[in-house]
Amino acid sequence: MKGDKIILGITHGDINGISYEVIMKSLADNRIFDICIPVVYGSPKVAAYHRKALNLENFSFNTIRTVEEAQARKANIINCIDDAARVELGKSTAFAGESSLQALEAAVQDLSDGKLDALVTAPLTKSNVKTDQFNFTGHTEYLENQFKCDGILMLMVNELMRIGVVTSHIPLAKVPEYITRDTLLNKLKILNKSLLADFVIRKPRIAVLGLNPHAGEKGLLGDEEEKEIIPAILQAQEENMMVFGPYPADGFFGAGTYKQFDAVLAMYHDQGLVPFKALTTEGGVNYTAGLPIVRTSPAHGSAYEIAGKNEASPDSFRMAIYMACDIYQNRQRYKEMSANPLKSVDVSDT
């Protein structure tokens, strides 16, 4: 931190999509400077192109060479890519993928070196960023590898719910292979700890969804619930976690049961993200729980179809900025509170 301000890194994502639009529209809100010093990892030249295309006359970046040069109450930007950058709005290009990766690598290096407090990643395009050097299906898997985690959890957060997914970016046909007792228990531990430390929920209640229709109907429609999911729930309960389920996904969301819980653990990507996006019109944040650092992202993609048209809403990106700052501060408080816990006393001897 610099003073009482969080140093927030922002990667520029796909230069041919809406990333610069939502970044600039978010940072145009001066209230953000009250809580953080934003540092965009990208390209001043590309930023100028988008600003002109969007006719954003009342916004400008402060170009710096290193994080140490970042100034408070300004939108700072570090050049991470070739000056010969070419923007092709609405198109997936190899250069767009390369520049996405260059900005991400530079930001993660500064994050690892302790120069940044938190990171917000603008959307990249998975198809053009994937190379022999970047053999990951997205930010989440890349960050898990870079920070050598034992496990992470993709957690979608908005004003209505928090939904984690056991499996994220894998083919649907392979999902059952990952639904094991040990995997589920690990995800529940990550989710429970995140709710405690990152979201300051004292006694979090977690709902677990079933994998099969009607949560398997006691083995009639699939046996993963009986063999893997229920044993994991029981084990989590024995470890003093307030975990309930498994619930059939359709009725769980249709009846509004999700409102009774602090978080939901879904079995696969679309089981969690379809209701998440259907039940809210704007906003929503993708948070990676389980990392030693704080990383958030907007709950949308590169949106090529509206790139350069000044139609993109900054709500989700702005929410990602505020959430990254909130979680960073919550973690600091949690560490302070749990650093010197009171010793337990055996009252039977008194």
Beta strands, then each sheet from edge to edge (+ up, - down):
strand 1: 6-11
strand 2: 36-42
strand 3: 62-64
strand 4: 76-79
strand 5: 118-121
strand 6: 153-157
strand 7: 162-165
strand 8: 205-209
strand 9: 242-247
strand 10: 263-266
strand 11: 285-289
strand 12: 294-298
sheet 1: 3+ 4+ 2+ 1+ 5+ 12+ 11- 6+ 7- 10- 8- 9-
end
